[in-house]
Amino acid sequence: MTSLRMFVNGQAMSGGELNGALAGGRFIGPAWTAAKYRFYSVRDDFPGLHPDVAGGCSVPGELYEVDYDLLRERLLPNEPPELELSVIEMADGSGSLCMRLRDDQLDAEGVVDISGAGGWRAHLATTGRTS
């Protein structure tokens, strides 16, 4: 079976409430995106990446190796409708699948740019939450 790389930066990271959806995948390790993205909090429920090549930053997360079945059957069904599957560039120049914030959600109520927070966990710490 073909394996894919999946970058996660929110609740699917290790210790997060959606990490179980990655059971059966292989944890590759911590990773960073290329500095081509803005990072948003959606109602402080989940984060979303969005491309911004002019003023973007590098976003921390984790990289996993998954197969199509895991992606289709366990991971994608848990994703909120504000996100869509996309291909992103990693800091090392390689590519990976990732969930990204849909274009029509950028101005939605409760969507806040947290690009300077240092990642999802760092942002949650400022709200008093840990996951």
C-alpha positions as CSV (number, residue, x, y, z in Angstrom):
1,M,0.0,0.0,0.0
2,T,1.2,3.5,-0.8
3,S,2.0,5.7,2.1
4,L,1.6,9.5,2.3
5,R,3.0,12.1,4.5
6,M,0.5,14.1,6.6
7,F,1.4,17.3,8.5
8,V,-0.8,18.0,11.5
9,N,-0.7,21.1,13.6
10,G,-3.7,20.9,15.9
11,Q,-5.7,18.4,17.8
12,A,-4.3,15.5,15.8
13,M,-0.8,16.1,17.2
14,S,0.5,13.7,19.9
15,G,-1.5,14.2,23.1
16,G,-4.4,15.9,21.3
17,E,-7.9,14.7,21.4
18,L,-7.9,13.6,17.7
19,N,-4.5,11.9,17.7
20,G,-6.2,8.5,17.9
21,A,-7.3,9.0,14.3
22,L,-3.6,8.6,13.4
23,A,-3.3,5.2,15.2
24,G,-1.7,2.8,12.7
25,G,0.3,5.6,11.1
26,R,3.9,6.1,11.8
27,F,5.1,9.2,13.7
28,I,8.0,10.7,11.7
29,G,8.6,13.6,14.1
30,P,8.2,17.3,14.8
31,A,8.3,19.4,11.7
32,W,7.8,23.0,10.4
33,T,6.2,24.3,7.3
34,A,8.0,26.6,4.9
35,A,7.6,30.3,5.8
36,K,4.7,30.6,3.4
37,Y,1.6,30.4,5.6
38,R,-0.6,32.3,8.1
39,F,-1.9,30.4,11.0
40,Y,-5.4,30.9,12.3
41,S,-7.5,29.8,15.3
42,V,-11.1,29.0,14.5
43,R,-13.1,29.8,17.7
44,D,-10.2,28.4,19.7
45,D,-11.5,24.9,18.7
46,F,-9.0,24.1,16.0
47,P,-6.3,25.8,13.9
48,G,-6.0,26.3,10.2
49,L,-3.1,27.1,7.8
50,H,-3.6,29.3,4.9
51,P,-1.1,30.2,2.2
52,D,0.6,33.6,2.3
53,V,3.8,33.7,0.3
54,A,4.3,37.4,0.8
55,G,4.0,37.6,4.6
56,G,3.8,34.1,5.8
57,C,5.6,32.4,8.7
58,S,6.8,28.9,9.5
59,V,4.3,26.8,11.5
60,P,5.2,24.0,13.9
61,G,3.5,20.6,14.0
62,E,4.1,16.9,13.5
63,L,4.7,14.8,10.5
64,Y,3.1,11.3,10.1
65,E,3.3,8.6,7.5
66,V,-0.2,7.3,6.8
67,D,-1.9,5.1,4.1
68,Y,-5.0,6.0,2.1
69,D,-7.3,3.9,4.2
70,L,-6.3,5.7,7.4
71,L,-6.6,9.1,5.7
72,R,-10.0,8.3,4.2
73,E,-11.6,6.3,7.0
74,R,-10.3,7.9,10.2
75,L,-8.6,11.2,9.8
76,L,-10.7,13.1,7.2
77,P,-14.1,12.2,8.7
78,N,-12.9,14.0,11.9
79,E,-12.0,17.2,10.2
80,P,-14.3,20.3,10.5
81,P,-16.0,21.6,7.4
82,E,-13.9,24.8,7.6
83,L,-10.8,22.9,6.5
84,E,-9.9,21.1,3.3
85,L,-7.1,18.7,2.3
86,S,-4.2,20.4,0.5
87,V,-0.5,20.0,-0.3
88,I,1.9,22.3,1.5
89,E,5.6,23.0,1.4
90,M,7.7,22.0,4.4
91,A,10.7,23.9,5.7
92,D,13.1,21.4,4.1
93,G,11.4,22.1,0.7
94,S,9.6,18.7,0.6
95,G,5.8,18.5,0.3
96,S,3.2,17.0,2.6
97,L,-0.6,16.7,2.8
98,C,-2.2,19.0,5.4
99,M,-5.6,20.4,6.3
100,R,-5.8,24.0,5.4
101,L,-8.4,26.7,6.1
102,R,-10.8,27.2,3.2
103,D,-10.6,30.6,1.4
104,D,-14.2,31.5,2.3
105,Q,-13.5,31.1,6.0
106,L,-10.8,33.7,6.4
107,D,-13.3,36.4,7.4
108,A,-15.7,34.1,9.3
109,E,-16.7,35.0,12.8
110,G,-14.3,33.5,15.4
111,V,-11.3,33.2,13.0
112,V,-8.3,35.0,14.4
113,D,-4.7,35.2,13.0
114,I,-2.4,33.5,15.5
115,S,0.7,33.3,13.3
116,G,2.9,35.0,15.9
117,A,1.8,32.6,18.7
118,G,4.4,29.9,18.0
119,G,2.0,27.1,17.1
120,W,-1.3,25.7,18.3
121,R,-0.1,24.4,21.7
122,A,1.5,27.8,22.5
123,H,-1.7,29.5,21.5
124,L,-3.9,27.2,23.7
125,A,-1.5,27.9,26.6
126,T,-2.5,31.6,26.4
127,T,-6.2,30.7,26.7
128,G,-5.5,28.4,29.7
129,R,-6.3,25.2,27.7
130,T,-3.8,22.4,27.0
131,S,-5.8,20.5,24.2
